[in-house]
């Protein structure tokens, strides 16, 4: 795999650390800024909303720019937002900085996803996506727990400053690993008109893939965002176990996205047909055994594997379905990821504020996974294969049948 792909994964690691680190910092932020825990959870939703809005806007605005220029601008904006966030004493300003950093993250990820598909053969998009998303999963293994420990020792603001410092090697990596033409379309080709690329959104196959990705990712973010109070209050563990739970989930997610990356290009139906029902069963089981520490940790690992394995496979389907939108197709995948990430924690936070209790986010994850599974079954796509760029006659007939 090209070196530039690993550079993108490094930057995604930095941004993923920032995106996920709030799962372990929300109680401290809520206490210092004097807001309810459910309100503090809006920081995650604000970030996701910024991602949803920013992905298509940034991708469309910068679609003619060299990928390296767009990536550098996004990284600089991302770092600057964290500087402000680390200094502000007001929750409202912190909320705004999360939106700004999300816009930068969205632009970066949208361009990175599109660029990644040009760095590998057309039938290896799943492999490329797994490497790119490994930056996110490694963030849950190393970056997020380290941020939680740093926040416990020096305060949550220290983690924001740490993100700023981590942006430096990411910036240097993009400068050194990307040339002005790295990640562009194949030489001799030209980008379709923006209207043509936007027209891809009218295709049922793309809409279905995006909707399923949003539902599964929504459940993942809902449970992950509010994992800390489940660990400390439902299971009765000490605060230090929050980092253990985050690492456990991260190891599972890394395994899930790695295995799915090997399978999603040719056997996505198998991943979804097996992983989808298991994902739903896992969320239900987790809600039932949350008061038992050992069972909780085991299921946190299993759900990390399943949620990222199923979720990354669905996002691979988005990239295949958006293959005729080469400059902004990555923004469709980014939007699919973050529509769920915005709605899920907001619903989970509302559940926390009502009589549903601390396990409300887990039940929200269960409901979203159930809806996704039902849609897959009704659409008859559980065992469908992702198309290649040079499909066989059998695959072409299958693609026509599936829309």
C-alpha positions in Angstrom: 0.0 0.0 0.0 1.3 3.5 -0.8 3.1 5.5 1.9 0.8 8.4 1.4 -2.1 6.2 2.6 -0.4 5.7 6.0 0.3 9.4 6.3 -3.5 10.0 6.0 -4.0 7.4 8.6 -1.7 9.3 11.0 -3.7 12.5 10.6 -6.9 10.5 11.0 -5.5 9.2 14.2 -5.0 12.7 15.5 -8.5 13.8 14.5 -10.0 10.6 15.8 -8.3 11.1 19.2 -10.0 14.5 19.4 -13.4 13.2 18.3 -13.5 10.2 20.6 -11.6 11.6 23.6 -14.8 13.4 24.9 -16.1 9.9 25.9 -13.8 9.9 28.8 -13.8 13.7 29.5 -17.5 14.5 29.6 -18.0 14.2 33.3 -15.0 16.5 34.0 -16.2 19.1 31.4 -19.7 19.0 32.7 -18.5 19.6 36.3 -16.0 22.4 35.5 -18.3 24.3 33.1 -21.4 23.7 35.3 -23.6 22.0 32.8 -25.6 18.7 33.0 -23.9 15.6 31.7 -26.5 15.3 28.9 -25.8 18.9 27.8 -22.1 18.2 27.8 -22.9 15.3 25.5 -24.0 17.9 22.9 -20.3 18.5 22.3 -20.2 15.2 20.5 -23.3 15.9 18.6 -22.0 19.4 17.6 -18.8 17.8 16.3 -20.8 15.3 14.3 -23.2 18.0 12.9 -20.1 20.0 11.8 -18.8 16.9 10.1 -22.1 16.3 8.3 -22.4 19.9 7.0 -18.7 20.4 6.4 -18.0 17.2 4.4 -20.0 18.1 1.3 -19.4 21.9 1.6 -15.6 21.6 2.0 -15.3 18.9 -0.6 -17.3 20.9 -3.2 -15.5 24.1 -2.4 -12.0 22.6 -2.7 -12.7 20.0 -5.3 -10.3 21.7 -7.8 -7.6 22.3 -5.3 -4.6 20.0 -5.0 -5.4 17.4 -2.2 -2.2 18.4 -0.3 -3.3 22.1 0.0 -6.8 21.1 1.2 -5.4 18.7 3.8 -2.9 21.3 5.1 -5.6 24.0 5.5 -7.9 21.6 7.3 -5.2 20.5 9.7 -4.3 24.1 10.5 -7.9 25.0 11.2 -8.3 21.9 13.3 -5.3 22.8 15.4 -6.4 26.5 15.8 -9.8 25.4 17.0 -8.3 23.3 19.8 -6.2 26.2 20.9 -9.3 28.2 21.5 -11.1 25.3 23.1 -8.3 24.8 25.5 -8.5 28.4 26.7 -12.2 29.2 26.9 -14.1 29.2 30.2 -17.5 29.1 28.5 -19.4 26.1 27.4 -21.0 27.9 24.4 -17.6 28.9 23.0 -16.3 25.3 23.5 -19.3 24.1 21.6 -18.5 26.5 18.7 -14.9 25.3 18.6 -16.1 21.7 18.3 -18.1 22.7 15.3 -15.2 24.5 13.7 -12.8 21.6 14.3 -15.4 19.3 12.9 -15.6 21.3 9.7 -11.9 21.0 9.4 -12.1 17.3 10.2 -14.9 16.8 7.6 -12.9 18.5 4.9 -9.8 16.5 5.7 -11.7 13.2 5.8 -13.7 13.8 2.7 -10.6 14.6 0.7 -8.7 11.7 2.3 -11.4 9.2 1.5 -11.5 10.3 -2.1 -7.7 10.5 -2.4 -7.3 7.0 -0.9 -9.4 5.5 -3.7 -7.0 6.9 -6.3 -4.0 5.5 -4.5 -5.0 1.8 -4.9 -6.5 -0.4 -7.6 -10.2 0.3 -8.1 -11.2 -3.1 -6.6 -9.3 -2.5 -3.3 -11.3 0.4 -1.9 -12.2 -1.7 1.2 -8.5 -2.3 1.9 -7.7 1.4 1.6 -10.6 2.3 3.8 -9.5 -0.2 6.5 -6.0 1.4 6.6 -7.5 4.9 6.7 -10.0 4.0 9.5 -7.2 2.2 11.4 -6.1 5.7 12.4 -9.5 6.1 14.2 -9.4 2.7 15.8 -5.8 3.2 17.0 -7.0 6.5 18.5 -9.5 4.6 20.6 -6.7 2.2 21.7 -4.0 4.7 22.5 -5.0 8.3 21.9 -8.3 8.4 23.7 -7.2 6.5 26.9 -4.1 8.5 27.0 -6.2 11.6 26.8 -8.4 10.4 29.6 -5.4 9.7 31.8 -3.9 13.1 31.0 -7.3 14.7 31.7 -7.5 13.0 35.1 -4.0 14.1 36.0 -3.8 17.6 34.6 -7.4 18.5 33.7 -9.4 18.1 30.5 -7.8 21.2 28.9 -4.5 19.5 28.8 -5.9 17.0 26.4 -6.8 19.8 24.0 -3.2 21.1 24.1 -2.0 17.6 23.4 -4.1 17.4 20.3 -2.5 20.7 19.1 1.0 19.2 19.6 -0.1 16.0 17.7 -1.1 18.1 14.7 2.5 19.0 14.1 3.8 15.6 13.0 0.6 15.2 11.0 1.3 18.5 9.2 4.9 17.5 8.5 3.7 14.1 7.3 1.3 15.6 4.7 4.0 18.0 3.6 6.6 15.2 3.1 4.3 12.4 2.0 2.2 14.3 -0.5 3.3 15.9 -3.8 1.1 18.5 -5.5 -0.3 15.6 -7.7 -0.7 12.9 -5.1 -4.3 11.9 -4.7 -5.5 13.6 -7.8 -7.6 11.8 -10.4 -5.8 9.5 -12.8 -3.7 11.6 -15.2 -5.5 12.4 -18.4 -8.9 12.3 -16.8 -11.0 15.2 -15.6 -13.4 15.5 -12.8 -17.1 15.4 -13.7 -19.2 18.5 -13.2 -20.4 19.1 -9.7 -24.0 18.7 -10.8 -23.2 15.2 -12.1 -21.5 14.2 -8.9 -24.4 15.6 -6.8 -26.8 13.7 -9.0 -25.4 10.4 -7.7 -27.3 11.2 -4.5 -30.5 10.3 -6.3 -29.4 6.7 -6.8 -31.3 4.3 -4.4 -28.2 2.1 -4.0 -26.2 5.1 -2.6 -29.0 6.3 -0.4 -29.5 2.9 1.1 -25.7 2.5 1.8 -25.6 5.9 3.4 -28.7 5.3 5.5 -27.4 2.0 6.8 -24.0 3.4 7.6 -25.6 6.3 9.5 -27.8 3.9 11.6 -25.0 1.6 12.6 -22.5 4.4 13.3 -25.2 6.2 15.3 -25.5 3.3 17.6 -21.7 3.0 18.0 -21.3 6.7 18.9 -24.3 6.7 21.2 -22.9 3.8 23.3 -19.3 5.0 23.1 -20.0 8.6 24.0 -21.7 7.6 27.3 -19.6 4.6 28.1 -17.9 6.4 31.0 -20.9 6.6 33.3 -21.9 3.0 32.5 -18.5 1.8 33.6 -18.4 3.9 36.8 -22.0 3.9 37.9 -23.7 0.9 36.4 -20.8 -1.5 36.9 -19.6 0.4 40.0 -15.9 0.5 38.8 -13.4 3.2 39.7 -12.7 6.1 37.3 -9.4 4.4 36.1 -11.5 1.6 34.5 -12.9 4.1 32.0 -9.5 4.0 30.2 -9.5 0.2 30.4 -13.0 0.1 28.8 -11.9 2.6 26.0 -8.8 0.6 25.2 -10.8 -2.7 25.2 -13.3 -1.1 22.8 -10.5 0.3 20.7 -8.7 -3.1 20.3 -11.9 -4.7 19.2 -12.6 -1.9 16.7 -9.1 -2.2 15.2 -9.6 -6.0 14.8 -13.1 -5.4 13.3 -12.0 -2.8 10.7 -8.9 -4.9 9.8 -10.8 -8.1 9.2 -13.7 -6.3 7.4 -11.1 -4.5 5.2 -10.0 -8.0 3.9 -13.6 -9.0 3.2 -15.6 -6.0 2.3 -14.4 -5.7 -1.3 -15.6 -9.1 -2.4 -17.7 -10.5 0.5 -19.6 -7.6 2.0 -22.8 -9.5 2.1 -21.2 -12.2 4.3 -19.9 -9.5 6.8 -23.3 -7.9 7.0 -25.3 -11.1 7.1 -23.3 -12.4 10.0 -22.2 -9.2 11.7 -25.6 -7.4 11.6 -27.6 -9.8 13.8 -24.7 -10.3 16.1 -24.3 -6.5 16.5 -27.9 -6.2 17.6 -27.7 -9.1 20.0 -24.5 -7.6 21.5 -26.0 -4.3 22.3 -29.0 -5.9 24.0 -26.8 -8.2 25.9 -24.6 -5.3 27.0 -27.6 -3.5 28.4 -28.6 -6.6 30.4 -25.2 -7.3 32.0 -23.9 -3.7 32.5 -23.9 -4.2 36.2 -21.4 -7.1 36.0 -17.9 -5.7 35.3 -16.3 -8.8 33.7 -19.3 -9.4 31.3 -19.4 -5.7 30.5 -15.7 -5.6 29.5 -16.1 -8.7 27.3 -19.1 -7.3 25.5 -17.3 -3.9 25.1 -14.6 -5.7 23.2 -17.1 -7.8 21.1 -19.1 -4.7 20.2 -15.9 -2.9 19.2 -15.3 -5.7 16.7 -18.8 -5.9 15.4 -19.7 -2.1 15.2 -16.5 -1.2 13.3 -16.6 -4.3 11.2 -20.2 -3.8 10.1 -19.9 0.0 10.0 -16.7 0.1 7.8 -18.2 -2.4 5.4 -21.2 -0.2 4.9 -19.0 2.8 4.3 -17.1 0.8 1.8 -20.4 0.2 0.0 -20.9 4.0 0.0 -17.6 4.5 -1.7 -18.4 1.9 -4.4 -21.9 3.3 -4.9 -20.4 6.8 -5.3 -17.6 5.8 -7.7 -19.0 8.2 -10.3 -18.4 11.1 -7.9 -14.6 10.9 -7.6 -14.0 14.4 -6.0 -16.8 14.5 -3.5 -17.7 10.8 -3.0 -15.7 10.8 0.1 -17.9 13.5 1.5 -20.9 11.1 1.1 -19.1 8.5 3.2 -18.2 11.2 5.8 -21.8 12.4 5.9 -23.1 8.9 6.4 -20.7 8.3 9.3 -21.6 11.5 11.0 -25.4 11.8 10.5 -25.6 8.9 13.0 -22.9 10.3 15.1 -24.9 13.6 15.5 -28.3 12.1 16.1 -27.3 9.1 18.3 -25.6 10.9 21.2 -28.4 13.6 21.1 -31.0 10.9 21.6 -28.9 9.1 24.1 -28.4 12.4 26.1 -32.1 12.9 26.1 -32.6 9.5 27.5 -30.1 10.2 30.2 -32.1 13.3 31.2 -35.3 11.3 31.5 -36.3 8.4 33.7 -34.8 5.9 31.3 -31.5 6.0 33.1 -27.8 5.4 32.5 -28.4 2.6 30.1 -30.5 4.7 27.7 -27.6 5.1 25.2 -27.2 1.3 25.0 -30.9 0.8 24.3 -30.7 3.6 21.6 -27.8 1.7 20.0 -30.0 -1.5 20.1 -32.9 0.2 18.4 -30.7 1.8 15.7 -29.0 -1.6 15.0 -32.5 -3.2 14.8 -33.7 -0.6 12.3 -30.6 -1.1 10.1 -31.0 -4.9 10.2 -34.7 -4.6 9.3 -33.9 -2.3 6.3 -31.2 -4.7 5.1 -33.6 -7.7 5.3 -36.4 -5.8 3.5 -34.0 -4.5 0.8 -32.8 -8.0 0.2 -29.2 -6.9 0.2 -27.8 -8.9 3.1 -25.9 -11.3 0.9 -25.1 -8.9 -2.0 -21.5 -8.5 -3.2 -19.9 -5.1 -3.7 -19.3 -4.5 -7.4 -15.8 -4.2 -8.9 -14.8 -1.7 -11.5 -14.7 -4.5 -14.1 -17.6 -6.7 -13.0 -18.3 -10.1 -14.5 -21.5 -10.7 -16.4 -22.9 -12.4 -13.3 -22.0 -9.4 -11.2 -23.5 -7.0 -13.8 -26.8 -8.9 -13.6 -26.7 -8.8 -9.8 -26.0 -5.1 -9.8 -29.0 -4.5 -12.1 -31.3 -6.5 -9.9 -30.1 -4.6 -6.8 -30.5 -1.2 -8.3 
